[in-house]
Amino acid sequence: MVVLSKPAIEHFCIVKASKPSPILPDSIPLIDLSKPDSKNLLVKACQDFGFFKVINHGVPTEFISKLESKAVKFFSLPLSEKEKAAPPDPFGYGNKSIGSNGDVGWVEYLLLTTSPQFNYHGLASNIGENPEKFRCAVNDYVSSVKKMACEILELLADGLKIQQRNVFSKLLMDEQSDSVFRLNHYPPCPEFQELNGGNLIGFGEHTDPQIISVLRSNNTSGLQISLRDGNWISVPPDQNSFFINVGDSLQVMTNGRFKSVRHRVLANSLKSRVSMIYFGGPPLSEKIAPLPSLMQGEDSLYKEFTWFEYKKSAYKSRLADNRLVLFEKI
Ligand code: GA4
């Protein structure tokens, strides 16, 4: 076991403990997808927070637990074994380094594309077991979560009174959809004891570039979202629910009506956190622009761009950067 000295831990981005938020975590919108009024609550949650929790989501528990146990098994392998999987450029195993521009966090992860053409053998000859079984567990989980994400996007289109209810969901359903799946493991860090009254950053603050992100974690806390006033609130973990983030692309398609939420994950000194996130993105050639039916005489806040252009620019950015500013009209 590698024992880190205090200076080494300090390297992992300690942030000062933020002042307590005036808003209770209970205020995080909770949407029951089986209720008839969910579409209006979804629209409100996307406008007010860009973030909400869903229950009655229809994702089978067995898909969740099967994949979680495979993830736990993989992350418990010795580092030398995990490192035999390809590095995450763009898909593979990463440890403490996020993206390629110098961001670090107390996290290890597997980053995968959801493309059916993706060959798991290069990556997964070393994911600790039969690559086909691993691929199956990912596919079952991702297909089911994607179905739920599409249902949410269709309810949002209804709630926004857009006639074409698949206007958002068709982008995820497209065979060329550029979607990503990520398994994160935030190991406990017992050496870290409230250093300088701060927090140990697992995954630094950022917004997600895609349309929608669907997160599920085990029962360890850590996820925080930023409110409009800049305060951070902790999201109580709930392994039976999903947490949904509005991504930058959905913010643009709604001409800023929905907000992509800034979020981050703090590592825990005692408990391990495992999360799985599906990032639903459009095809690379897709133009990302406000929907005409939402404009009602207003001007677009954004320049025209394709998802390919946005993604290219995003991959040159640092995690905490506001990636949309480059595409805003002055
Ligand atoms: C944030 C959302 C997803 O995790 C991700 C991340 C990606 C990466 O880990 O490679 C990025 C980050 C994310 C945005 C800016 C760039 C790219 C790390 C980074 C510094 C997979 C994604 O699509 O964008």
Residues whose N, C-alpha, C, O or C-beta is under 5 A from the ligand:
A	BS01	GA4	I98 G99 V180 T207 D208 P209 A314 Y315 S317 R318 L319
